[in-house]
Amino acid sequence: MKNIESLNNSFDKDKRQVRTQVTENEYNLVIRFCCLLSVQTLTIVTIVITALIFALIPKASADEKFISFTDIAADGGAGIDYRRVTSKRNAIIEGYQAAGQFKIDQLVFSPLKSHGAPGVVLFDYDRDDDLDIYVTNGPGKSNSLYQNQYTDSGDLVFVDQAQQAGVAAIGSDSTGSCFGDIDNDGDQDLLVLAFNAPHSLFENQGDGSFTDISAASHISYKQGAMSCAMGDVNGDGLLDIAIANVSNLENVLAFFVDPFIYNIPNQLFLNVSGNKFKDISEISGIRNLDGIPKGAATMSWAVSIVDIDHDGDQDIVFADDQAGMPNTAQGGIDRGYVQVLENDGTAQFSARAASTTGEWMGLAINDLNCDGQLDIFASNFGDYGLTLMNPAYQLGDSTSRWLLGQASGLFIDPGVGDLIATPFGWGAASFDYDNDGDPDILSHGGMDVITAVDQSNSGVLLRNNQCTASFTRDTRALENSTNHANRTVQGVAVGDLNNDGFVDTVTVSSTNIPDSAPAIPYPVAYGSIFDEDANYLSQFEPINDTYMGWKGEILEEGTLSVEINSADNHNHWVAVEVQGSKGILESAKVNRDGIGAVVSFKPHHGKSAMQPILGGSSYASQDSLLANFGLGRARKGTIDILWPGGVRNRLYNVRHEERIKFPEIPCSFDEDWDSPRAYHRCVRHAIFELISKDIISVHFGFRLYISAIRAFYM
């Protein structure tokens, strides 16, 4: 180990230089910090002794108590009264119902998602330290901004403040949404997409209200916008925006008639400051896709901006749909891949397909096998619904699955193991719901395909088998909650709503199936645990070779489900909020929300878990930006952060049940510094500035300093 003592001796010399640059009060603050540094060696010895003690403590056996979820929004509870109204294009379906029939040859001219495509985001818009819920709705109905009352009252109840806050978007048929601090002023702004109409960009005013800056932002719209994501793709510390577009859902020509001409190309907007954006879609390379004819557009349901290869810049992942078009193996053309677009650091992208073709719809990104590489879970049409349309369907062609990232930058598909088959999926999330130290998977979904409604997904919660990326379905966790099989769930978002260290889930459906409606089993069984739930509702059936006849089932308005984690298996946890320091520290480069950072946590005696901070996730939705890590029975661990731009920071000896707000320190412990002293001074100066500006306390600054020096010498 390098000589820490010699490095500490340089502090007294540097102190004289610092004093000439600060006021008397600031100098006193430096003196306080110096006093803390004088006990640095003793502190490090204490850390080492403590670590040895913990190493000798035998690890307790796992508690067998199972986590369960309870829907507090059922029947209008907790102040949640959300009901999704239908989109205007549903008038065509209503016409069919009124007539009792329609011609079979009209099917391709009929609308898809006629009940809408709602999304949900979890963010703390009012900065009161609890998560609020924003959920989109249809034309003529206000979107909802459910303000969480937990911090103020201690009760987990919500009040809809959308109209008071200025984010109702009543005239819009809203689809997906995402958020982030686009102007680095310390509060989170909101982008709300619309189907076939201008999108809404709302600037947070910091007082619980928003201002509509859509027109001035220059964010143009295209038909069929579904999902959005924010991330800094050119490394200037400002959040840029990617939008995933599908097609004109007024008909299904793009799904069944031609693989490309009806598709809408995706978009990428560069933040040029002042809340204004520049469209760089054509010049960035995002439209040059792997396995796709040059310049052709695909159908993208979901998008994430993430440093997928850990090189310090932000890459883009799109989930594309093969839909009803045969792939090359079936004599057609490939178009439905999970596309990974690698950034060269200058917002120029090159694509590679991470998957085989499928009806890819939702994305969840995490390190599923705890090997230090980010992996992708992508939801798919499932193995049941397509058997009605294609009797020759082969098991596995449309299975939701996980793709494991390799150090080479490629992805491998290990299959789904004992699950054998999977149901339909839209929204997805990966999080450690039981806090046992490895990331699990949640997938929801339902689909109205005009003639039938898929209800094969009753809520899929997959428990990771000790960081192996092999999964077992947890059937107990949701068994006493809402029956999701009767909900055509679209958006999914996760976050800790009641600050108990265990992650909760929020889902929104476009429509619900009445409990009285008969569920028809799909005509296939694979020996999968999902076989028993594989049902559908028949809406129209053939009368003869010309007409389809209506079965008479009226679907209900969609609902919002807020499922709270029981948090009672006694596993420990750590929560990490990252904060970029651009605008706070002179040399800092990271946006204020820290979006794009990759946070890792390694508990004592455990494997390292990882969570990317994403400005858009799942499908049409966004998870909380807070990184929650389970410790199992461990009591301490180490946080590592890879910031956008490539800087790495570390914090040792993080205690269980500790909430850490980790600021960007623009001094990477793994950089090739000219001298140890240069690194030492960089860290000390950054921490001093953070303390003097009341970003962190002196005590926490000392912890950061000790860890930074230790990381450099280890």
C-alpha positions in Angstrom: 0.0 0.0 0.0 1.3 3.5 -0.8 2.3 5.7 2.1 -0.9 7.5 3.2 1.0 9.4 5.9 3.3 11.2 3.4 0.3 12.2 1.4 -1.4 13.6 4.5 1.7 15.8 5.3 1.0 17.7 2.1 -2.2 19.0 3.5 -0.6 21.6 5.8 1.3 23.1 2.8 -1.9 23.2 0.7 -3.8 24.8 3.6 -1.8 28.0 3.3 -2.7 28.3 -0.4 -6.4 27.6 0.3 -6.5 30.3 2.9 -5.6 33.0 0.4 -8.6 32.1 -1.7 -11.4 32.0 0.9 -13.1 34.2 3.3 -12.6 34.0 7.1 -15.7 31.9 7.6 -14.8 29.6 4.8 -11.3 29.2 6.3 -12.8 28.2 9.6 -14.7 25.5 7.8 -11.5 24.3 6.3 -9.9 24.2 9.8 -12.8 22.0 11.0 -12.2 19.7 8.1 -8.4 19.7 8.8 -9.1 18.6 12.4 -11.1 15.7 11.1 -8.3 14.8 8.8 -5.8 14.7 11.7 -7.4 11.5 13.0 -7.4 9.9 9.6 -4.9 7.2 10.4 -6.8 6.2 13.5 -10.0 6.0 11.6 -8.5 3.8 8.9 -7.2 1.4 11.7 -10.6 1.4 13.2 -12.1 0.5 9.8 -9.7 -2.4 9.3 -10.4 -3.8 12.8 -14.2 -3.4 12.3 -14.0 -5.2 9.0 -12.1 -8.1 10.7 -14.6 -8.4 13.4 -17.5 -8.6 10.9 -15.6 -11.2 8.9 -15.5 -13.5 12.0 -19.3 -13.2 12.6 -21.1 -16.2 11.1 -23.7 -15.3 8.5 -27.2 -15.9 9.7 -29.4 -18.3 7.8 -32.0 -16.8 5.5 -35.4 -16.1 7.0 -38.1 -18.2 5.3 -40.8 -15.6 5.6 -42.1 -14.7 2.2 -42.6 -11.1 0.9 -46.1 -10.3 -0.2 -47.7 -7.2 -1.9 -51.0 -5.5 -1.0 -52.8 -3.2 -3.5 -53.7 -0.1 -1.4 -55.4 1.5 -4.5 -58.0 -1.3 -4.9 -61.6 0.1 -5.0 -60.4 3.7 -4.8 -58.2 3.3 -1.7 -55.4 5.6 -0.6 -57.0 8.5 -2.6 -56.3 6.7 -5.9 -59.4 7.2 -8.2 -57.7 6.7 -11.6 -59.8 5.5 -14.5 -58.4 5.3 -18.0 -60.7 6.7 -20.7 -60.7 5.2 -24.2 -58.9 6.8 -27.1 -60.9 8.4 -29.9 -60.0 5.6 -32.3 -62.0 3.2 -30.1 -65.1 4.7 -31.9 -64.5 2.2 -34.7 -64.6 -0.7 -32.3 -67.7 0.7 -30.7 -69.3 0.8 -34.2 -68.5 -2.8 -34.7 -70.2 -3.6 -31.4 -73.2 -1.6 -32.2 -73.6 -3.4 -35.5 -72.9 -6.7 -33.8 -70.4 -7.6 -36.5 -67.8 -6.5 -39.0 -66.3 -7.8 -42.2 -63.1 -9.9 -41.8 -61.4 -7.9 -44.5 -61.8 -4.8 -42.4 -59.5 -6.2 -39.7 -56.3 -4.7 -41.0 -58.0 -1.2 -41.1 -59.1 -1.5 -37.4 -57.3 0.3 -34.6 -54.9 -1.1 -32.1 -54.6 -0.1 -28.5 -58.0 1.7 -28.9 -58.3 1.9 -25.1 -55.0 3.8 -25.0 -51.4 3.2 -23.9 -51.0 4.7 -20.5 -47.6 5.0 -18.7 -46.6 5.8 -15.1 -43.6 7.4 -13.5 -42.4 7.7 -9.9 -40.6 10.9 -9.0 -40.4 13.4 -6.1 -41.7 16.4 -8.0 -42.2 18.5 -4.8 -38.9 17.5 -3.2 -40.4 16.4 0.1 -38.5 13.1 0.2 -41.3 10.8 -0.8 -42.2 9.5 -4.3 -45.2 10.9 -6.1 -47.0 9.1 -9.0 -47.7 10.6 -12.5 -50.0 8.5 -14.7 -51.2 9.4 -18.2 -54.8 9.3 -19.5 -56.9 9.7 -22.6 -58.5 12.7 -24.4 -60.8 14.8 -22.4 -59.6 13.4 -19.1 -56.9 14.8 -16.9 -53.6 13.0 -16.4 -53.1 12.4 -12.7 -50.3 13.6 -10.4 -50.8 11.8 -7.2 -48.9 13.7 -4.5 -47.7 11.4 -1.8 -48.6 12.5 1.8 -46.3 10.1 3.6 -43.6 12.5 4.7 -46.1 15.1 5.9 -48.7 12.8 7.6 -47.1 9.4 8.1 -49.9 7.9 6.1 -49.5 6.4 2.7 -52.3 8.3 0.9 -52.3 10.4 -2.2 -53.9 13.6 -3.5 -54.3 14.3 -7.2 -52.6 17.6 -7.9 -52.4 17.4 -11.7 -54.5 20.4 -12.5 -53.2 22.6 -9.6 -49.6 21.7 -10.7 -50.3 22.4 -14.4 -49.6 18.9 -15.8 -53.2 17.8 -16.6 -52.8 17.7 -20.4 -56.6 17.3 -20.7 -56.8 17.6 -24.4 -54.1 15.0 -25.1 -54.3 11.3 -25.7 -51.2 10.8 -23.5 -49.0 7.7 -23.8 -45.6 7.4 -22.2 -43.8 9.8 -19.9 -40.3 10.3 -18.5 -38.6 12.9 -16.2 -35.3 14.5 -15.4 -33.7 17.8 -14.4 -33.2 19.1 -18.0 -32.0 22.6 -16.8 -29.9 21.5 -13.8 -31.8 23.7 -11.4 -32.4 21.1 -8.7 -35.9 19.9 -9.6 -37.3 17.3 -12.0 -39.0 18.3 -15.2 -41.6 16.1 -17.0 -42.0 15.0 -20.6 -45.4 13.6 -21.6 -45.9 12.0 -25.0 -49.1 12.1 -27.0 -50.5 9.9 -29.6 -50.5 11.7 -33.0 -50.3 15.2 -31.4 -47.6 17.5 -29.9 -45.9 16.3 -26.8 -45.9 18.3 -23.6 -42.7 19.3 -21.8 -43.3 20.7 -18.4 -40.6 22.7 -16.5 -40.7 22.2 -12.8 -40.8 25.6 -11.0 -39.6 24.2 -7.7 -42.8 25.3 -5.9 -45.0 22.4 -6.7 -46.1 23.8 -10.1 -44.9 23.3 -13.7 -44.8 25.6 -16.7 -45.6 24.2 -20.2 -42.5 24.9 -22.3 -43.4 22.6 -25.2 -43.6 25.1 -28.0 -40.3 26.7 -27.2 -38.4 23.4 -26.6 -38.5 22.4 -30.3 -39.3 18.8 -29.5 -41.3 17.7 -32.5 -43.7 14.8 -32.6 -44.4 11.9 -34.8 -47.3 9.5 -34.8 -47.3 6.5 -32.5 -44.9 7.8 -29.8 -44.9 5.3 -27.0 -41.9 5.7 -24.7 -39.2 8.3 -23.9 -35.9 8.4 -22.1 -33.5 11.1 -20.8 -29.8 10.8 -20.7 -26.7 12.8 -21.5 -25.5 11.4 -24.9 -22.8 14.0 -25.7 -21.3 14.4 -22.2 -22.1 18.1 -21.7 -23.9 17.6 -18.5 -27.4 18.3 -20.0 -30.1 15.6 -20.4 -31.0 14.8 -23.9 -34.2 12.9 -25.0 -34.8 9.8 -27.0 -38.4 8.9 -28.2 -39.5 5.4 -29.3 -42.2 5.5 -32.1 -44.3 2.6 -33.4 -46.8 3.4 -36.2 -50.1 5.0 -36.8 -52.3 2.8 -34.6 -55.4 3.9 -36.4 -54.9 0.6 -38.3 -52.7 -2.5 -38.2 -51.2 -2.3 -41.6 -47.7 -1.9 -40.1 -48.3 -5.1 -38.1 -49.4 -7.4 -40.9 -49.0 -5.9 -44.4 -45.6 -4.4 -44.9 -42.5 -4.7 -42.6 -41.3 -1.1 -43.0 -43.3 1.5 -44.9 -45.9 2.1 -42.2 -43.4 2.4 -39.4 -42.4 5.7 -37.7 -38.7 6.4 -37.2 -37.3 7.0 -33.7 -36.0 10.4 -32.6 -33.1 11.8 -30.6 -33.1 15.4 -29.3 -29.9 17.1 -28.1 -30.3 19.5 -25.2 -28.6 22.8 -26.3 -29.4 24.6 -23.0 -32.1 27.1 -22.2 -34.6 24.2 -22.3 -34.2 24.0 -26.1 -33.5 20.9 -28.1 -32.1 20.1 -31.5 -33.2 17.1 -33.5 -30.1 14.9 -34.3 -32.0 11.8 -35.3 -30.7 11.8 -38.9 -27.1 12.5 -38.1 -26.6 10.5 -34.9 -26.8 7.0 -36.5 -29.7 5.9 -34.4 -31.7 5.0 -37.5 -29.0 2.7 -39.0 -29.9 -0.5 -37.3 -28.4 -3.9 -37.2 -30.0 -6.4 -39.6 -32.4 -3.8 -41.0 -32.3 -2.2 -44.5 -30.4 1.1 -44.3 -32.7 3.9 -43.4 -35.7 1.7 -42.7 -37.8 2.4 -39.6 -38.8 -0.2 -37.1 -41.6 -0.4 -34.6 -40.1 0.6 -31.2 -42.2 0.2 -28.0 -39.6 1.0 -25.4 -36.3 2.9 -25.1 -33.6 3.2 -22.4 -30.5 5.4 -22.3 -27.8 3.6 -20.3 -24.1 3.0 -20.2 -24.5 -0.6 -21.2 -20.8 -1.2 -21.7 -19.4 0.8 -18.8 -17.2 3.0 -20.9 -18.5 6.3 -19.5 -20.8 7.3 -22.2 -24.5 6.7 -22.7 -25.7 4.1 -25.1 -29.3 3.6 -26.3 -31.4 0.4 -26.2 -34.7 0.0 -28.3 -37.2 -2.8 -28.0 -38.5 -3.5 -31.5 -41.5 -5.5 -32.6 -41.6 -8.2 -35.3 -45.4 -8.2 -34.9 -47.4 -10.2 -37.4 -44.7 -10.2 -40.1 -42.8 -13.5 -40.6 -39.1 -13.4 -39.9 -36.4 -14.8 -42.3 -36.6 -18.2 -40.8 -40.3 -18.2 -41.7 -39.7 -16.9 -45.2 -40.1 -13.2 -44.3 -38.0 -10.3 -43.2 -36.4 -9.6 -39.9 -37.2 -6.3 -38.1 -38.0 -7.1 -34.4 -34.7 -7.0 -32.4 -33.5 -5.6 -29.1 -31.2 -3.1 -30.7 -28.2 -1.8 -28.7 -26.8 1.4 -30.1 -23.2 2.0 -28.8 -22.1 5.6 -28.3 -18.6 6.6 -29.4 -18.7 9.4 -26.8 -19.8 12.1 -29.3 -23.5 11.1 -29.7 -22.6 9.0 -32.8 -24.1 5.6 -32.5 -23.5 2.2 -34.1 -26.0 -0.6 -33.7 -25.9 -4.3 -32.9 -28.8 -6.7 -32.3 -28.7 -8.2 -28.8 -31.4 -10.7 -29.5 -33.1 -12.9 -32.0 -36.3 -11.5 -33.6 -39.4 -11.2 -31.4 -42.3 -8.9 -30.4 -40.1 -7.0 -28.0 -42.1 -4.5 -25.9 -40.6 -3.7 -22.5 -37.1 -3.3 -21.1 -35.5 -3.8 -17.7 -31.7 -3.4 -17.3 -29.7 -4.8 -14.4 -26.8 -7.2 -13.7 -28.9 -10.3 -13.3 -26.0 -12.7 -12.7 -23.8 -10.4 -10.6 -20.8 -10.6 -12.9 -20.2 -6.9 -13.3 -21.9 -6.7 -16.7 -25.3 -5.1 -17.4 -27.9 -7.5 -18.7 -31.3 -6.9 -20.5 -34.7 -8.4 -19.7 -37.1 -7.8 -22.6 -40.8 -8.6 -22.5 -42.4 -10.3 -25.5 -45.7 -11.5 -26.8 -45.4 -14.7 -24.9 -45.9 -18.3 -25.9 -49.6 -18.5 -25.7 -51.5 -15.8 -27.6 -49.9 -16.4 -31.0 -51.1 -20.0 -31.0 -54.6 -18.6 -31.9 -53.2 -16.8 -35.0 -50.5 -19.2 -36.0 -51.1 -22.9 -35.4 -47.5 -23.6 -36.4 -46.1 -21.4 -33.6 -42.9 -22.8 -32.1 -42.3 -22.6 -28.4 -39.6 -19.9 -27.7 -40.2 -17.7 -30.7 -41.9 -15.1 -28.6 -40.8 -15.9 -25.0 -39.9 -13.0 -22.7 -36.3 -13.5 -21.8 -33.1 -12.1 -20.4 -30.0 -11.4 -22.4 -26.7 -11.6 -20.5 -24.0 -9.0 -21.3 -20.5 -10.1 -21.9 -17.2 -8.2 -21.5 -16.9 -8.4 -25.3 -20.0 -6.2 -25.6 -22.1 -9.0 -27.0 -25.1 -10.6 -25.4 -25.9 -14.3 -24.9 -29.4 -15.9 -24.6 -29.3 -18.6 -21.9 -32.9 -19.5 -22.4 -35.6 -19.4 -19.6 -34.8 -22.7 -18.0 -37.4 -24.4 -15.9 -40.0 -21.7 -16.7 -40.2 -23.3 -20.2 -42.7 -20.6 -21.5 -43.8 -17.1 -20.5 -47.0 -15.1 -20.9 -47.6 -11.8 -22.6 -45.6 -8.8 -21.3 -45.6 -5.0 -21.7 -44.0 -3.2 -18.7 -41.1 -4.7 -16.9 -38.8 -3.9 -14.0 -35.7 -5.5 -12.4 -35.2 -4.9 -8.7 -34.4 -6.8 -5.5 -38.0 -7.1 -4.1 -37.0 -9.4 -1.2 -33.7 -7.6 -0.4 -31.7 -10.8 -0.5 -28.9 -9.3 -2.5 -29.7 -10.2 -6.1 -32.0 -8.5 -8.7 -35.4 -10.1 -9.5 -37.8 -9.5 -12.4 -41.3 -8.2 -12.6 -43.4 -8.4 -15.8 -47.0 -7.4 -16.5 -49.1 -7.2 -19.6 -52.3 -7.7 -21.4 -53.3 -7.1 -25.0 -56.5 -6.3 -26.8 -56.0 -7.6 -30.4 -59.5 -6.5 -31.5 -61.0 -10.0 -31.7 -59.7 -11.2 -28.4 -58.0 -9.9 -25.2 -55.0 -11.8 -23.8 -55.2 -12.4 -20.1 -52.3 -14.8 -19.7 -50.3 -12.6 -17.4 -51.7 -12.5 -13.8 -48.5 -10.8 -12.6 -45.1 -12.4 -13.1 -42.6 -12.0 -10.3 -39.4 -13.9 -11.0 -37.1 -14.6 -8.0 -33.4 -14.7 -8.9 -31.8 -17.9 -7.7 -28.7 -16.5 -5.8 -27.4 -14.3 -8.6 -27.4 -17.1 -11.2 -29.7 -15.4 -13.7 -32.0 -18.5 -13.3 -35.4 -17.6 -12.0 -38.3 -19.2 -10.1 -41.7 -17.7 -10.2 -42.9 -16.4 -6.8 -46.6 -17.3 -6.8 -47.1 -16.2 -3.2 -46.1 -12.6 -3.4 -49.1 -11.5 -5.4 -51.7 -14.1 -4.5 -53.6 -11.8 -2.1 -53.3 -8.7 -4.2 -55.2 -7.5 -7.3 -56.0 -10.1 -10.0 -53.9 -8.7 -12.8 -55.1 -11.3 -15.3 -58.2 -9.2 -15.7 -56.2 -6.0 -16.2 -54.6 -5.2 -19.6 -51.5 -3.7 -17.8 -49.4 -1.3 -19.9 -47.0 0.8 -17.8 -45.0 -0.5 -14.8 -42.8 1.5 -12.4 -41.1 0.6 -9.1 -39.9 2.6 -6.2 -40.0 2.8 -2.4 -43.2 4.7 -1.7 -43.2 4.6 2.1 -39.4 4.8 2.7 -39.1 1.5 4.4 -36.2 0.2 2.3 -38.3 -2.3 0.3 -39.4 -1.5 -3.2 -43.1 -1.2 -4.1 -44.7 -1.5 -7.5 -47.2 0.7 -9.5 -49.0 -0.5 -12.6 -51.6 1.0 -14.9 -54.0 -0.8 -17.2 -55.7 0.5 -20.4 -58.8 -1.5 -19.7 -60.1 -4.2 -17.4 -62.0 -7.4 -18.1 -65.1 -7.8 -16.0 -64.9 -10.6 -13.4 -68.1 -12.1 -14.9 -66.5 -12.5 -18.4 -65.6 -16.1 -19.2 -61.9 -16.9 -19.4 -61.1 -19.3 -22.2 -57.9 -21.5 -21.9 -55.4 -21.2 -24.8 -55.3 -24.5 -26.8 -51.8 -25.4 -25.7 -49.9 -26.5 -22.6 -46.1 -26.7 -22.3 -45.7 -28.0 -18.8 -44.9 -24.5 -17.6 -45.9 -22.9 -14.4 -47.7 -20.3 -16.5 -50.0 -22.9 -18.2 -52.7 -22.6 -15.6 -53.1 -18.8 -16.2 -53.0 -18.9 -20.0 -56.5 -17.6 -20.8 -58.1 -15.1 -23.1 -61.4 -13.4 -23.6 -63.1 -13.8 -27.0 -64.6 -10.5 -28.2 -65.4 -11.4 -31.9 -65.7 -14.8 -33.5 -66.3 -15.8 -37.1 -69.9 -16.0 -38.2 -69.0 -17.2 -41.6 -66.2 -16.6 -44.1 -67.1 -12.9 -44.4 -68.1 -11.6 -41.0 -67.0 -11.6 -37.4 -69.7 -11.4 -34.8 -69.5 -9.6 -31.4 -69.7 -11.7 -28.3 -71.2 -9.0 -26.2 -68.5 -8.4 -23.6 -68.1 -4.7 -22.5 -64.6 -3.9 -21.2 -64.2 -1.6 -18.2 -62.0 1.4 -17.8 -58.4 0.8 -16.8 -57.1 1.2 -13.3 -54.0 2.1 -11.3 -52.6 -0.5 -8.9 -50.3 0.6 -6.1 -48.9 -2.6 -4.4 -46.9 -2.1 -1.2 -44.2 -4.5 -0.2 -44.8 -6.3 3.1 -41.1 -5.5 4.0 -41.2 -8.2 6.8 -38.6 -10.8 6.0 -36.0 -9.0 8.1 -33.5 -8.6 5.3 -31.3 -5.4 5.4 -31.0 -2.7 2.8 -29.2 0.4 1.7 -30.7 3.2 -0.4 -28.5 5.4 -2.7 -29.5 8.7 -4.2 -26.9 10.1 -6.7 -26.4 13.7 -7.4 -24.4 15.2 -10.2 -22.4 18.3 -9.4 -22.5 20.2 -12.7 -23.1 23.8 -11.7 -21.9 23.1 -8.2 -18.3 22.1 -8.8 -16.3 23.8 -11.5 -14.9 20.6 -13.1 -18.0 18.5 -12.6 -19.8 17.1 -15.7 -22.8 15.1 -14.5 -26.4 16.3 -14.7 -28.0 17.1 -11.3 -30.1 13.9 -11.1 -27.1 11.7 -11.8 -29.1 10.0 -14.6 -26.8 7.7 -16.4 -24.7 6.7 -13.4 -24.2 3.0 -12.7 -24.3 2.3 -9.0 -22.9 -0.9 -7.5 -23.1 -2.2 -3.9 -21.1 -5.0 -2.5 -22.2 -6.2 0.9 -19.7 -8.0 3.2 -19.7 -11.7 2.4 -21.9 -11.0 -0.7 -21.8 -10.6 -4.4 -21.8 -7.1 -5.9 -25.2 -5.9 -7.2 -25.6 -3.1 -9.7 -28.3 -0.6 -10.7 -28.1 1.9 -13.5 -29.9 5.2 -12.9 -32.3 5.4 -15.9 -34.2 8.4 -17.1 -36.8 6.2 -18.7 -37.4 2.5 -18.3 -39.9 -0.4 -18.6 -42.4 0.6 -21.3 -43.9 4.1 -21.4 -42.8 4.5 -17.8 -39.9 5.4 -15.5 -38.8 3.9 -12.1 -37.7 5.9 -9.2 -34.1 7.3 -9.5 -33.3 6.0 -6.0 -31.1 2.8 -6.1 -32.3 0.3 -3.5 -29.9 -2.6 -2.6 -30.7 -5.6 -0.5 -28.1 -6.9 1.9 -29.7 -10.1 3.1 -28.2 -10.6 6.6 -25.1 -8.5 5.9 -24.8 -5.3 7.9 -22.3 -3.3 5.9 -21.0 -2.9 2.4 -19.3 -0.7 -0.2 -20.9 1.6 -2.8 -19.2 2.1 -6.2 -20.4 4.7 -8.7 -19.5 5.0 -12.4 -20.6 8.5 -13.4 -21.4 9.6 -16.9 -18.0 10.6 -18.3 -16.1 7.8 -16.6 -15.3 9.1 -13.2 -15.4 6.5 -10.4 -16.1 7.2 -6.7 -16.3 4.8 -3.8 -17.7 4.8 -0.3 -16.7 2.1 2.2 -18.5 0.9 5.4 -22.0 1.9 4.4 -24.2 0.6 7.2 -27.5 -1.3 6.8 -30.7 0.8 6.7 -28.6 3.8 5.7 -29.8 6.3 3.1 -26.9 7.8 1.2 -27.0 10.9 -0.9 -23.9 10.6 -3.0 -22.6 13.7 -4.8 -20.3 13.5 -7.8 -16.7 14.0 -6.8 -14.9 14.7 -10.2 -11.8 12.9 -9.1 -11.6 9.3 -10.3 -9.7 6.9 -8.0 -8.7 4.8 -10.9 -7.4 7.6 -13.1 -3.7 7.8 -14.1 -2.8 10.8 -11.9 0.5 12.7 -12.3 1.1 12.2 -8.6 -0.8 11.0 -5.5 -0.8 14.6 -4.3 -2.7 15.7 -7.4 -5.5 13.2 -6.6 -5.4 14.1 -2.9 -5.9 17.8 -3.6 -8.6 17.2 -6.2 -10.7 15.2 -3.7 -10.1 17.6 -0.9 -11.0 20.7 -2.9 -14.2 19.0 -4.2 -15.3 17.9 -0.8 -14.5 21.4 0.7 -16.7 23.0 -2.0 -19.6 20.6 -1.4 -19.4 21.3 2.4 -19.2 25.1 1.9 -22.3 25.0 -0.3 -24.2 22.9 2.2 -24.5 20.0 -0.3 -23.0 17.6 2.3 -22.2 17.8 6.0 -18.7 18.0 7.4 -19.1 14.5 8.9 -20.2 13.0 5.6 -17.5 14.9 3.8 -14.9 13.2 6.1 -16.4 9.8 5.2 -16.2 10.6 1.5 -12.6 11.8 1.9 -11.4 8.7 3.8 -13.0 6.4 1.3 -11.6 8.3 -1.7 -8.1 8.0 -0.3 -8.5 4.4 0.6 -9.9 3.6 -2.9 -6.9 5.2 -4.5 -4.4 3.2 -2.5 -6.1 -0.2 -2.5 
